Amino acid sequence: MPKIKKIFTEYGLDFDNNKYGFGRSTECEYTDGTEMRTHEPVKFKKVHARYFRIWIGKIVFIIDSDRPHFCVRKKTRWNFKIVYGKSGQ
């Protein structure tokens, strides 16, 4: 099994990953490029960044404690989410 490269935990309004909208979701990225999503809590060895993300349609606004501190990204799929998250190992 490949090693975990990064872990992302998000809390908030996310209809894509939470049945009733509000909740927590955790995504693990592995060194081979695969990903796994769960709703179970995961402990971080070290938190690298905290972020606030607003995704409206295909546009995502991100405020991040890591660089760049503010960015706007375009995605290929449509979604709506307002989440606070943290990433780490």
PyMOL Python script that loads the backbone (N, CA, C, O; Angstrom):
from pymol import cmd

cmd.read_pdbstr("""\
ATOM      1  N   MET A   1       0.845  -1.185   0.000  1.00  0.00           N
ATOM      2  CA  MET A   1       0.000   0.000   0.000  1.00  0.00           C
ATOM      3  C   MET A   1       0.890   1.248   0.000  1.00  0.00           C
ATOM      4  O   MET A   1       1.867   1.310   0.746  1.00  0.00           O
ATOM      5  N   PRO A   2       0.554   2.249  -0.840  1.00  0.00           N
ATOM      6  CA  PRO A   2       1.383   3.463  -0.907  1.00  0.00           C
ATOM      7  C   PRO A   2       1.274   4.288   0.375  1.00  0.00           C
ATOM      8  O   PRO A   2       0.318   4.156   1.139  1.00  0.00           O
ATOM      9  N   LYS A   3       2.277   5.143   0.594  1.00  0.00           N
ATOM     10  CA  LYS A   3       2.304   5.996   1.773  1.00  0.00           C
ATOM     11  C   LYS A   3       1.384   7.201   1.575  1.00  0.00           C
ATOM     12  O   LYS A   3       1.141   7.639   0.450  1.00  0.00           O
ATOM     13  N   ILE A   4       0.877   7.728   2.695  1.00  0.00           N
ATOM     14  CA  ILE A   4       0.045   8.929   2.643  1.00  0.00           C
ATOM     15  C   ILE A   4       0.937  10.137   2.413  1.00  0.00           C
ATOM     16  O   ILE A   4       1.918  10.349   3.125  1.00  0.00           O
ATOM     17  N   LYS A   5       0.577  10.930   1.399  1.00  0.00           N
ATOM     18  CA  LYS A   5       1.323  12.133   1.068  1.00  0.00           C
ATOM     19  C   LYS A   5       0.763  13.328   1.835  1.00  0.00           C
ATOM     20  O   LYS A   5       1.519  14.083   2.447  1.00  0.00           O
ATOM     21  N   LYS A   6      -0.567  13.504   1.803  1.00  0.00           N
ATOM     22  CA  LYS A   6      -1.220  14.632   2.459  1.00  0.00           C
ATOM     23  C   LYS A   6      -2.615  14.248   2.912  1.00  0.00           C
ATOM     24  O   LYS A   6      -3.263  13.392   2.309  1.00  0.00           O
ATOM     25  N   ILE A   7      -3.073  14.891   3.983  1.00  0.00           N
ATOM     26  CA  ILE A   7      -4.415  14.676   4.502  1.00  0.00           C
ATOM     27  C   ILE A   7      -5.125  16.022   4.559  1.00  0.00           C
ATOM     28  O   ILE A   7      -4.547  17.019   4.993  1.00  0.00           O
ATOM     29  N   PHE A   8      -6.387  16.045   4.116  1.00  0.00           N
ATOM     30  CA  PHE A   8      -7.209  17.250   4.172  1.00  0.00           C
ATOM     31  C   PHE A   8      -8.464  16.922   4.974  1.00  0.00           C
ATOM     32  O   PHE A   8      -9.142  15.935   4.688  1.00  0.00           O
ATOM     33  N   THR A   9      -8.777  17.743   5.976  1.00  0.00           N
ATOM     34  CA  THR A   9     -10.014  17.600   6.731  1.00  0.00           C
ATOM     35  C   THR A   9     -10.794  18.892   6.589  1.00  0.00           C
ATOM     36  O   THR A   9     -10.265  19.970   6.857  1.00  0.00           O
ATOM     37  N   GLU A  10     -12.060  18.792   6.167  1.00  0.00           N
ATOM     38  CA  GLU A  10     -12.906  19.970   5.947  1.00  0.00           C
ATOM     39  C   GLU A  10     -14.167  19.885   6.795  1.00  0.00           C
ATOM     40  O   GLU A  10     -14.760  18.818   6.953  1.00  0.00           O
ATOM     41  N   TYR A  11     -14.567  21.037   7.338  1.00  0.00           N
ATOM     42  CA  TYR A  11     -15.776  21.166   8.146  1.00  0.00           C
ATOM     43  C   TYR A  11     -16.638  22.246   7.517  1.00  0.00           C
ATOM     44  O   TYR A  11     -16.126  23.308   7.163  1.00  0.00           O
ATOM     45  N   GLY A  12     -17.932  22.002   7.369  1.00  0.00           N
ATOM     46  CA  GLY A  12     -18.810  23.052   6.875  1.00  0.00           C
ATOM     47  C   GLY A  12     -19.889  22.535   5.956  1.00  0.00           C
ATOM     48  O   GLY A  12     -20.283  21.370   6.010  1.00  0.00           O
ATOM     49  N   LEU A  13     -20.360  23.441   5.105  1.00  0.00           N
ATOM     50  CA  LEU A  13     -21.439  23.165   4.174  1.00  0.00           C
ATOM     51  C   LEU A  13     -20.855  22.599   2.887  1.00  0.00           C
ATOM     52  O   LEU A  13     -20.145  23.292   2.159  1.00  0.00           O
ATOM     53  N   ASP A  14     -21.160  21.340   2.616  1.00  0.00           N
ATOM     54  CA  ASP A  14     -20.591  20.653   1.454  1.00  0.00           C
ATOM     55  C   ASP A  14     -21.563  19.558   1.017  1.00  0.00           C
ATOM     56  O   ASP A  14     -21.549  18.458   1.570  1.00  0.00           O
ATOM     57  N   PHE A  15     -22.396  19.852   0.038  1.00  0.00           N
ATOM     58  CA  PHE A  15     -23.390  18.872  -0.430  1.00  0.00           C
ATOM     59  C   PHE A  15     -22.754  17.764  -1.259  1.00  0.00           C
ATOM     60  O   PHE A  15     -23.372  16.722  -1.479  1.00  0.00           O
ATOM     61  N   ASP A  16     -21.541  17.976  -1.715  1.00  0.00           N
ATOM     62  CA  ASP A  16     -20.844  16.977  -2.509  1.00  0.00           C
ATOM     63  C   ASP A  16     -20.409  15.787  -1.648  1.00  0.00           C
ATOM     64  O   ASP A  16     -20.448  14.644  -2.105  1.00  0.00           O
ATOM     65  N   ASN A  17     -19.997  16.049  -0.410  1.00  0.00           N
ATOM     66  CA  ASN A  17     -19.436  14.994   0.433  1.00  0.00           C
ATOM     67  C   ASN A  17     -20.221  14.705   1.710  1.00  0.00           C
ATOM     68  O   ASN A  17     -19.895  13.753   2.420  1.00  0.00           O
ATOM     69  N   ASN A  18     -21.247  15.501   2.023  1.00  0.00           N
ATOM     70  CA  ASN A  18     -22.050  15.284   3.218  1.00  0.00           C
ATOM     71  C   ASN A  18     -23.515  15.167   2.827  1.00  0.00           C
ATOM     72  O   ASN A  18     -24.055  16.052   2.163  1.00  0.00           O
ATOM     73  N   LYS A  19     -24.153  14.089   3.232  1.00  0.00           N
ATOM     74  CA  LYS A  19     -25.526  13.784   2.819  1.00  0.00           C
ATOM     75  C   LYS A  19     -26.503  14.919   3.118  1.00  0.00           C
ATOM     76  O   LYS A  19     -27.352  15.240   2.285  1.00  0.00           O
ATOM     77  N   TYR A  20     -26.390  15.526   4.294  1.00  0.00           N
ATOM     78  CA  TYR A  20     -27.322  16.581   4.689  1.00  0.00           C
ATOM     79  C   TYR A  20     -26.713  17.980   4.584  1.00  0.00           C
ATOM     80  O   TYR A  20     -27.298  18.945   5.077  1.00  0.00           O
ATOM     81  N   GLY A  21     -25.559  18.100   3.955  1.00  0.00           N
ATOM     82  CA  GLY A  21     -24.942  19.400   3.745  1.00  0.00           C
ATOM     83  C   GLY A  21     -23.842  19.720   4.735  1.00  0.00           C
ATOM     84  O   GLY A  21     -22.694  19.920   4.336  1.00  0.00           O
ATOM     85  N   PHE A  22     -24.172  19.774   6.037  1.00  0.00           N
ATOM     86  CA  PHE A  22     -23.175  20.122   7.042  1.00  0.00           C
ATOM     87  C   PHE A  22     -22.470  18.874   7.549  1.00  0.00           C
ATOM     88  O   PHE A  22     -23.072  17.809   7.689  1.00  0.00           O
ATOM     89  N   GLY A  23     -21.175  19.033   7.821  1.00  0.00           N
ATOM     90  CA  GLY A  23     -20.456  17.900   8.379  1.00  0.00           C
ATOM     91  C   GLY A  23     -18.968  18.020   8.209  1.00  0.00           C
ATOM     92  O   GLY A  23     -18.434  19.094   7.931  1.00  0.00           O
ATOM     93  N   ARG A  24     -18.299  16.880   8.382  1.00  0.00           N
ATOM     94  CA  ARG A  24     -16.846  16.809   8.261  1.00  0.00           C
ATOM     95  C   ARG A  24     -16.509  15.729   7.235  1.00  0.00           C
ATOM     96  O   ARG A  24     -17.160  14.685   7.180  1.00  0.00           O
ATOM     97  N   SER A  25     -15.502  15.990   6.437  1.00  0.00           N
ATOM     98  CA  SER A  25     -15.004  14.956   5.537  1.00  0.00           C
ATOM     99  C   SER A  25     -13.481  15.002   5.537  1.00  0.00           C
ATOM    100  O   SER A  25     -12.883  16.061   5.723  1.00  0.00           O
ATOM    101  N   THR A  26     -12.868  13.859   5.330  1.00  0.00           N
ATOM    102  CA  THR A  26     -11.418  13.737   5.329  1.00  0.00           C
ATOM    103  C   THR A  26     -10.997  13.055   4.031  1.00  0.00           C
ATOM    104  O   THR A  26     -11.579  12.051   3.622  1.00  0.00           O
ATOM    105  N   GLU A  27      -9.978  13.622   3.397  1.00  0.00           N
ATOM    106  CA  GLU A  27      -9.451  13.047   2.164  1.00  0.00           C
ATOM    107  C   GLU A  27      -7.968  12.794   2.332  1.00  0.00           C
ATOM    108  O   GLU A  27      -7.234  13.676   2.779  1.00  0.00           O
ATOM    109  N   CYS A  28      -7.518  11.601   1.981  1.00  0.00           N
ATOM    110  CA  CYS A  28      -6.103  11.232   2.028  1.00  0.00           C
ATOM    111  C   CYS A  28      -5.581  11.117   0.603  1.00  0.00           C
ATOM    112  O   CYS A  28      -6.158  10.410  -0.225  1.00  0.00           O
ATOM    113  N   GLU A  29      -4.487  11.815   0.323  1.00  0.00           N
ATOM    114  CA  GLU A  29      -3.797  11.682  -0.966  1.00  0.00           C
ATOM    115  C   GLU A  29      -2.588  10.786  -0.746  1.00  0.00           C
ATOM    116  O   GLU A  29      -1.836  10.966   0.212  1.00  0.00           O
ATOM    117  N   TYR A  30      -2.404   9.817  -1.642  1.00  0.00           N
ATOM    118  CA  TYR A  30      -1.297   8.879  -1.526  1.00  0.00           C
ATOM    119  C   TYR A  30      -0.201   9.221  -2.534  1.00  0.00           C
ATOM    120  O   TYR A  30      -0.439   9.936  -3.507  1.00  0.00           O
ATOM    121  N   THR A  31       0.998   8.703  -2.290  1.00  0.00           N
ATOM    122  CA  THR A  31       2.151   8.999  -3.135  1.00  0.00           C
ATOM    123  C   THR A  31       1.974   8.517  -4.574  1.00  0.00           C
ATOM    124  O   THR A  31       2.623   9.042  -5.479  1.00  0.00           O
ATOM    125  N   ASP A  32       1.109   7.528  -4.803  1.00  0.00           N
ATOM    126  CA  ASP A  32       0.887   7.035  -6.168  1.00  0.00           C
ATOM    127  C   ASP A  32      -0.188   7.829  -6.922  1.00  0.00           C
ATOM    128  O   ASP A  32      -0.522   7.496  -8.060  1.00  0.00           O
ATOM    129  N   GLY A  33      -0.737   8.890  -6.281  1.00  0.00           N
ATOM    130  CA  GLY A  33      -1.729   9.737  -6.943  1.00  0.00           C
ATOM    131  C   GLY A  33      -3.171   9.382  -6.641  1.00  0.00           C
ATOM    132  O   GLY A  33      -4.074  10.122  -7.033  1.00  0.00           O
ATOM    133  N   THR A  34      -3.418   8.274  -5.956  1.00  0.00           N
ATOM    134  CA  THR A  34      -4.786   7.898  -5.619  1.00  0.00           C
ATOM    135  C   THR A  34      -5.273   8.687  -4.401  1.00  0.00           C
ATOM    136  O   THR A  34      -4.474   9.238  -3.644  1.00  0.00           O
ATOM    137  N   GLU A  35      -6.578   8.730  -4.231  1.00  0.00           N
ATOM    138  CA  GLU A  35      -7.195   9.448  -3.116  1.00  0.00           C
ATOM    139  C   GLU A  35      -8.247   8.569  -2.461  1.00  0.00           C
ATOM    140  O   GLU A  35      -8.826   7.692  -3.102  1.00  0.00           O
ATOM    141  N   MET A  36      -8.491   8.813  -1.172  1.00  0.00           N
ATOM    142  CA  MET A  36      -9.537   8.110  -0.443  1.00  0.00           C
ATOM    143  C   MET A  36     -10.257   9.131   0.429  1.00  0.00           C
ATOM    144  O   MET A  36      -9.617   9.927   1.116  1.00  0.00           O
ATOM    145  N   ARG A  37     -11.588   9.108   0.402  1.00  0.00           N
ATOM    146  CA  ARG A  37     -12.388  10.031   1.208  1.00  0.00           C
ATOM    147  C   ARG A  37     -13.160   9.251   2.253  1.00  0.00           C
ATOM    148  O   ARG A  37     -13.699   8.179   1.980  1.00  0.00           O
ATOM    149  N   THR A  38     -13.206   9.816   3.473  1.00  0.00           N
ATOM    150  CA  THR A  38     -13.914   9.183   4.575  1.00  0.00           C
ATOM    151  C   THR A  38     -14.528  10.269   5.462  1.00  0.00           C
ATOM    152  O   THR A  38     -14.203  11.449   5.325  1.00  0.00           O
ATOM    153  N   HIS A  39     -15.395   9.872   6.350  1.00  0.00           N
ATOM    154  CA  HIS A  39     -15.971  10.801   7.320  1.00  0.00           C
ATOM    155  C   HIS A  39     -15.417  10.543   8.713  1.00  0.00           C
ATOM    156  O   HIS A  39     -15.875  11.142   9.686  1.00  0.00           O
ATOM    157  N   GLU A  40     -14.439   9.659   8.810  1.00  0.00           N
ATOM    158  CA  GLU A  40     -13.808   9.346  10.087  1.00  0.00           C
ATOM    159  C   GLU A  40     -12.760  10.405  10.424  1.00  0.00           C
ATOM    160  O   GLU A  40     -12.096  10.928   9.529  1.00  0.00           O
ATOM    161  N   PRO A  41     -12.607  10.725  11.719  1.00  0.00           N
ATOM    162  CA  PRO A  41     -11.567  11.690  12.106  1.00  0.00           C
ATOM    163  C   PRO A  41     -10.180  11.094  11.914  1.00  0.00           C
ATOM    164  O   PRO A  41      -9.975   9.898  12.124  1.00  0.00           O
ATOM    165  N   VAL A  42      -9.233  11.928  11.516  1.00  0.00           N
ATOM    166  CA  VAL A  42      -7.850  11.506  11.311  1.00  0.00           C
ATOM    167  C   VAL A  42      -6.956  12.438  12.113  1.00  0.00           C
ATOM    168  O   VAL A  42      -7.136  13.656  12.078  1.00  0.00           O
ATOM    169  N   LYS A  43      -5.996  11.877  12.832  1.00  0.00           N
ATOM    170  CA  LYS A  43      -5.067  12.706  13.594  1.00  0.00           C
ATOM    171  C   LYS A  43      -3.900  13.098  12.700  1.00  0.00           C
ATOM    172  O   LYS A  43      -3.366  12.278  11.952  1.00  0.00           O
ATOM    173  N   PHE A  44      -3.513  14.372  12.791  1.00  0.00           N
ATOM    174  CA  PHE A  44      -2.388  14.888  12.023  1.00  0.00           C
ATOM    175  C   PHE A  44      -1.114  14.784  12.854  1.00  0.00           C
ATOM    176  O   PHE A  44      -1.125  15.060  14.053  1.00  0.00           O
ATOM    177  N   LYS A  45      -0.014  14.384  12.210  1.00  0.00           N
ATOM    178  CA  LYS A  45       1.287  14.486  12.862  1.00  0.00           C
ATOM    179  C   LYS A  45       1.697  15.952  12.910  1.00  0.00           C
ATOM    180  O   LYS A  45       2.234  16.437  13.906  1.00  0.00           O
ATOM    181  N   LYS A  46       1.426  16.649  11.798  1.00  0.00           N
ATOM    182  CA  LYS A  46       1.780  18.064  11.697  1.00  0.00           C
ATOM    183  C   LYS A  46       0.791  18.742  10.759  1.00  0.00           C
ATOM    184  O   LYS A  46       0.570  18.268   9.644  1.00  0.00           O
ATOM    185  N   VAL A  47       0.185  19.863  11.205  1.00  0.00           N
ATOM    186  CA  VAL A  47      -0.720  20.638  10.350  1.00  0.00           C
ATOM    187  C   VAL A  47       0.124  21.621   9.554  1.00  0.00           C
ATOM    188  O   VAL A  47       0.865  22.417  10.131  1.00  0.00           O
ATOM    189  N   HIS A  48       0.014  21.570   8.225  1.00  0.00           N
ATOM    190  CA  HIS A  48       0.794  22.449   7.359  1.00  0.00           C
ATOM    191  C   HIS A  48       0.070  23.750   7.062  1.00  0.00           C
ATOM    192  O   HIS A  48       0.701  24.803   6.973  1.00  0.00           O
ATOM    193  N   ALA A  49      -1.246  23.694   6.908  1.00  0.00           N
ATOM    194  CA  ALA A  49      -1.985  24.896   6.528  1.00  0.00           C
ATOM    195  C   ALA A  49      -3.434  24.795   6.977  1.00  0.00           C
ATOM    196  O   ALA A  49      -3.982  23.705   7.145  1.00  0.00           O
ATOM    197  N   ARG A  50      -4.032  25.951   7.166  1.00  0.00           N
ATOM    198  CA  ARG A  50      -5.462  26.071   7.426  1.00  0.00           C
ATOM    199  C   ARG A  50      -6.030  26.928   6.311  1.00  0.00           C
ATOM    200  O   ARG A  50      -5.365  27.846   5.830  1.00  0.00           O
ATOM    201  N   TYR A  51      -7.263  26.633   5.893  1.00  0.00           N
ATOM    202  CA  TYR A  51      -7.818  27.381   4.775  1.00  0.00           C
ATOM    203  C   TYR A  51      -9.321  27.528   4.911  1.00  0.00           C
ATOM    204  O   TYR A  51      -9.983  26.773   5.623  1.00  0.00           O
ATOM    205  N   PHE A  52      -9.835  28.516   4.211  1.00  0.00           N
ATOM    206  CA  PHE A  52     -11.269  28.769   4.114  1.00  0.00           C
ATOM    207  C   PHE A  52     -11.579  28.787   2.625  1.00  0.00           C
ATOM    208  O   PHE A  52     -10.954  29.529   1.866  1.00  0.00           O
ATOM    209  N   ARG A  53     -12.540  27.972   2.205  1.00  0.00           N
ATOM    210  CA  ARG A  53     -12.824  27.813   0.780  1.00  0.00           C
ATOM    211  C   ARG A  53     -14.305  28.048   0.510  1.00  0.00           C
ATOM    212  O   ARG A  53     -15.171  27.490   1.184  1.00  0.00           O
ATOM    213  N   ILE A  54     -14.581  28.884  -0.488  1.00  0.00           N
ATOM    214  CA  ILE A  54     -15.953  29.111  -0.955  1.00  0.00           C
ATOM    215  C   ILE A  54     -15.981  28.701  -2.415  1.00  0.00           C
ATOM    216  O   ILE A  54     -15.278  29.278  -3.244  1.00  0.00           O
ATOM    217  N   TRP A  55     -16.793  27.707  -2.726  1.00  0.00           N
ATOM    218  CA  TRP A  55     -16.898  27.174  -4.079  1.00  0.00           C
ATOM    219  C   TRP A  55     -18.312  27.466  -4.560  1.00  0.00           C
ATOM    220  O   TRP A  55     -19.281  26.933  -4.020  1.00  0.00           O
ATOM    221  N   ILE A  56     -18.425  28.311  -5.572  1.00  0.00           N
ATOM    222  CA  ILE A  56     -19.724  28.676  -6.158  1.00  0.00           C
ATOM    223  C   ILE A  56     -19.661  28.374  -7.649  1.00  0.00           C
ATOM    224  O   ILE A  56     -18.902  29.004  -8.386  1.00  0.00           O
ATOM    225  N   GLY A  57     -20.460  27.410  -8.087  1.00  0.00           N
ATOM    226  CA  GLY A  57     -20.427  27.021  -9.496  1.00  0.00           C
ATOM    227  C   GLY A  57     -19.099  26.363  -9.826  1.00  0.00           C
ATOM    228  O   GLY A  57     -18.744  25.335  -9.250  1.00  0.00           O
ATOM    229  N   LYS A  58     -18.360  26.969 -10.767  1.00  0.00           N
ATOM    230  CA  LYS A  58     -17.052  26.437 -11.152  1.00  0.00           C
ATOM    231  C   LYS A  58     -15.906  27.318 -10.667  1.00  0.00           C
ATOM    232  O   LYS A  58     -14.758  27.112 -11.063  1.00  0.00           O
ATOM    233  N   ILE A  59     -16.204  28.299  -9.815  1.00  0.00           N
ATOM    234  CA  ILE A  59     -15.197  29.216  -9.281  1.00  0.00           C
ATOM    235  C   ILE A  59     -14.979  28.921  -7.796  1.00  0.00           C
ATOM    236  O   ILE A  59     -15.943  28.765  -7.045  1.00  0.00           O
ATOM    237  N   VAL A  60     -13.711  28.843  -7.371  1.00  0.00           N
ATOM    238  CA  VAL A  60     -13.368  28.586  -5.973  1.00  0.00           C
ATOM    239  C   VAL A  60     -12.509  29.734  -5.457  1.00  0.00           C
ATOM    240  O   VAL A  60     -11.474  30.057  -6.040  1.00  0.00           O
ATOM    241  N   PHE A  61     -12.949  30.350  -4.353  1.00  0.00           N
ATOM    242  CA  PHE A  61     -12.194  31.400  -3.672  1.00  0.00           C
ATOM    243  C   PHE A  61     -11.530  30.750  -2.460  1.00  0.00           C
ATOM    244  O   PHE A  61     -12.200  30.102  -1.656  1.00  0.00           O
ATOM    245  N   ILE A  62     -10.207  30.924  -2.328  1.00  0.00           N
ATOM    246  CA  ILE A  62      -9.467  30.256  -1.262  1.00  0.00           C
ATOM    247  C   ILE A  62      -8.640  31.284  -0.483  1.00  0.00           C
ATOM    248  O   ILE A  62      -7.866  32.049  -1.059  1.00  0.00           O
ATOM    249  N   ILE A  63      -8.825  31.278   0.834  1.00  0.00           N
ATOM    250  CA  ILE A  63      -7.967  32.039   1.733  1.00  0.00           C
ATOM    251  C   ILE A  63      -7.186  30.993   2.510  1.00  0.00           C
ATOM    252  O   ILE A  63      -7.775  30.137   3.170  1.00  0.00           O
ATOM    253  N   ASP A  64      -5.851  31.058   2.433  1.00  0.00           N
ATOM    254  CA  ASP A  64      -5.002  29.984   2.933  1.00  0.00           C
ATOM    255  C   ASP A  64      -3.894  30.551   3.823  1.00  0.00           C
ATOM    256  O   ASP A  64      -3.382  31.637   3.552  1.00  0.00           O
ATOM    257  N   SER A  65      -3.520  29.823   4.885  1.00  0.00           N
ATOM    258  CA  SER A  65      -2.412  30.255   5.728  1.00  0.00           C
ATOM    259  C   SER A  65      -1.070  29.973   5.066  1.00  0.00           C
ATOM    260  O   SER A  65      -0.047  30.520   5.476  1.00  0.00           O
ATOM    261  N   ASP A  66      -1.070  29.122   4.044  1.00  0.00           N
ATOM    262  CA  ASP A  66       0.128  28.824   3.263  1.00  0.00           C
ATOM    263  C   ASP A  66       0.130  29.734   2.039  1.00  0.00           C
ATOM    264  O   ASP A  66      -0.821  30.493   1.849  1.00  0.00           O
ATOM    265  N   ARG A  67       1.140  29.686   1.225  1.00  0.00           N
ATOM    266  CA  ARG A  67       1.206  30.554   0.042  1.00  0.00           C
ATOM    267  C   ARG A  67       0.537  29.900  -1.145  1.00  0.00           C
ATOM    268  O   ARG A  67       0.653  28.681  -1.271  1.00  0.00           O
ATOM    269  N   PRO A  68      -0.157  30.605  -2.030  1.00  0.00           N
ATOM    270  CA  PRO A  68      -0.544  32.010  -1.902  1.00  0.00           C
ATOM    271  C   PRO A  68      -1.656  32.156  -0.869  1.00  0.00           C
ATOM    272  O   PRO A  68      -2.468  31.249  -0.690  1.00  0.00           O
ATOM    273  N   HIS A  69      -1.689  33.293  -0.197  1.00  0.00           N
ATOM    274  CA  HIS A  69      -2.655  33.490   0.884  1.00  0.00           C
ATOM    275  C   HIS A  69      -4.078  33.669   0.371  1.00  0.00           C
ATOM    276  O   HIS A  69      -5.030  33.335   1.077  1.00  0.00           O
ATOM    277  N   PHE A  70      -4.243  34.188  -0.843  1.00  0.00           N
ATOM    278  CA  PHE A  70      -5.566  34.311  -1.454  1.00  0.00           C
ATOM    279  C   PHE A  70      -5.446  33.946  -2.922  1.00  0.00           C
ATOM    280  O   PHE A  70      -4.544  34.419  -3.613  1.00  0.00           O
ATOM    281  N   CYS A  71      -6.347  33.112  -3.397  1.00  0.00           N
ATOM    282  CA  CYS A  71      -6.350  32.791  -4.824  1.00  0.00           C
ATOM    283  C   CYS A  71      -7.763  32.430  -5.269  1.00  0.00           C
ATOM    284  O   CYS A  71      -8.624  32.080  -4.462  1.00  0.00           O
ATOM    285  N   VAL A  72      -7.967  32.525  -6.559  1.00  0.00           N
ATOM    286  CA  VAL A  72      -9.225  32.144  -7.190  1.00  0.00           C
ATOM    287  C   VAL A  72      -8.882  31.085  -8.222  1.00  0.00           C
ATOM    288  O   VAL A  72      -7.986  31.279  -9.043  1.00  0.00           O
ATOM    289  N   ARG A  73      -9.594  29.964  -8.181  1.00  0.00           N
ATOM    290  CA  ARG A  73      -9.336  28.877  -9.125  1.00  0.00           C
ATOM    291  C   ARG A  73     -10.605  28.521  -9.869  1.00  0.00           C
ATOM    292  O   ARG A  73     -11.708  28.666  -9.342  1.00  0.00           O
ATOM    293  N   LYS A  74     -10.445  28.055 -11.089  1.00  0.00           N
ATOM    294  CA  LYS A  74     -11.567  27.562 -11.891  1.00  0.00           C
ATOM    295  C   LYS A  74     -11.509  26.046 -11.899  1.00  0.00           C
ATOM    296  O   LYS A  74     -10.442  25.453 -12.054  1.00  0.00           O
ATOM    297  N   LYS A  75     -12.669  25.427 -11.729  1.00  0.00           N
ATOM    298  CA  LYS A  75     -12.778  23.972 -11.734  1.00  0.00           C
ATOM    299  C   LYS A  75     -13.595  23.532 -12.944  1.00  0.00           C
ATOM    300  O   LYS A  75     -14.282  24.347 -13.560  1.00  0.00           O
ATOM    301  N   THR A  76     -13.524  22.254 -13.284  1.00  0.00           N
ATOM    302  CA  THR A  76     -14.270  21.740 -14.438  1.00  0.00           C
ATOM    303  C   THR A  76     -15.680  21.312 -14.075  1.00  0.00           C
ATOM    304  O   THR A  76     -16.546  21.242 -14.946  1.00  0.00           O
ATOM    305  N   ARG A  77     -15.924  21.024 -12.799  1.00  0.00           N
ATOM    306  CA  ARG A  77     -17.260  20.594 -12.395  1.00  0.00           C
ATOM    307  C   ARG A  77     -17.936  21.639 -11.530  1.00  0.00           C
ATOM    308  O   ARG A  77     -17.268  22.491 -10.943  1.00  0.00           O
ATOM    309  N   TRP A  78     -19.255  21.580 -11.449  1.00  0.00           N
ATOM    310  CA  TRP A  78     -20.055  22.534 -10.688  1.00  0.00           C
ATOM    311  C   TRP A  78     -20.245  22.005  -9.273  1.00  0.00           C
ATOM    312  O   TRP A  78     -20.474  20.811  -9.076  1.00  0.00           O
ATOM    313  N   ASN A  79     -20.148  22.912  -8.272  1.00  0.00           N
ATOM    314  CA  ASN A  79     -20.360  22.525  -6.885  1.00  0.00           C
ATOM    315  C   ASN A  79     -20.692  23.773  -6.073  1.00  0.00           C
ATOM    316  O   ASN A  79     -20.491  24.895  -6.537  1.00  0.00           O
ATOM    317  N   PHE A  80     -21.197  23.574  -4.866  1.00  0.00           N
ATOM    318  CA  PHE A  80     -21.399  24.665  -3.918  1.00  0.00           C
ATOM    319  C   PHE A  80     -20.946  24.176  -2.560  1.00  0.00           C
ATOM    320  O   PHE A  80     -21.481  23.202  -2.030  1.00  0.00           O
ATOM    321  N   LYS A  81     -19.946  24.861  -1.991  1.00  0.00           N
ATOM    322  CA  LYS A  81     -19.496  24.501  -0.653  1.00  0.00           C
ATOM    323  C   LYS A  81     -18.854  25.700   0.020  1.00  0.00           C
ATOM    324  O   LYS A  81     -18.229  26.542  -0.626  1.00  0.00           O
ATOM    325  N   ILE A  82     -19.023  25.756   1.328  1.00  0.00           N
ATOM    326  CA  ILE A  82     -18.376  26.762   2.172  1.00  0.00           C
ATOM    327  C   ILE A  82     -17.766  25.971   3.318  1.00  0.00           C
ATOM    328  O   ILE A  82     -18.488  25.465   4.176  1.00  0.00           O
ATOM    329  N   VAL A  83     -16.425  25.861   3.338  1.00  0.00           N
ATOM    330  CA  VAL A  83     -15.779  24.998   4.310  1.00  0.00           C
ATOM    331  C   VAL A  83     -14.539  25.647   4.919  1.00  0.00           C
ATOM    332  O   VAL A  83     -13.877  26.487   4.309  1.00  0.00           O
ATOM    333  N   TYR A  84     -14.260  25.225   6.132  1.00  0.00           N
ATOM    334  CA  TYR A  84     -12.986  25.512   6.798  1.00  0.00           C
ATOM    335  C   TYR A  84     -12.227  24.199   6.780  1.00  0.00           C
ATOM    336  O   TYR A  84     -12.804  23.144   7.044  1.00  0.00           O
ATOM    337  N   GLY A  85     -10.944  24.250   6.471  1.00  0.00           N
ATOM    338  CA  GLY A  85     -10.191  23.009   6.416  1.00  0.00           C
ATOM    339  C   GLY A  85      -8.781  23.160   6.910  1.00  0.00           C
ATOM    340  O   GLY A  85      -8.285  24.267   7.120  1.00  0.00           O
ATOM    341  N   LYS A  86      -8.141  22.017   7.092  1.00  0.00           N
ATOM    342  CA  LYS A  86      -6.735  21.991   7.440  1.00  0.00           C
ATOM    343  C   LYS A  86      -6.072  20.858   6.682  1.00  0.00           C
ATOM    344  O   LYS A  86      -6.691  19.835   6.391  1.00  0.00           O
ATOM    345  N   SER A  87      -4.795  21.059   6.367  1.00  0.00           N
ATOM    346  CA  SER A  87      -4.064  20.024   5.650  1.00  0.00           C
ATOM    347  C   SER A  87      -2.782  19.712   6.409  1.00  0.00           C
ATOM    348  O   SER A  87      -2.226  20.569   7.096  1.00  0.00           O
ATOM    349  N   GLY A  88      -2.333  18.497   6.276  1.00  0.00           N
ATOM    350  CA  GLY A  88      -1.134  18.090   6.972  1.00  0.00           C
ATOM    351  C   GLY A  88      -0.741  16.676   6.624  1.00  0.00           C
ATOM    352  O   GLY A  88      -1.175  16.117   5.617  1.00  0.00           O
ATOM    353  N   GLN A  89       0.096  16.103   7.484  1.00  0.00           N
ATOM    354  CA  GLN A  89       0.562  14.731   7.295  1.00  0.00           C
ATOM    355  C   GLN A  89       0.209  13.901   8.490  1.00  0.00           C
ATOM    356  O   GLN A  89       0.517  12.710   8.527  1.00  0.00           O
TER     357      GLN A  89
END
""", "prot")
cmd.dss("prot")
cmd.show_as("cartoon", "prot")
cmd.util.cbc("prot")
cmd.orient("prot")
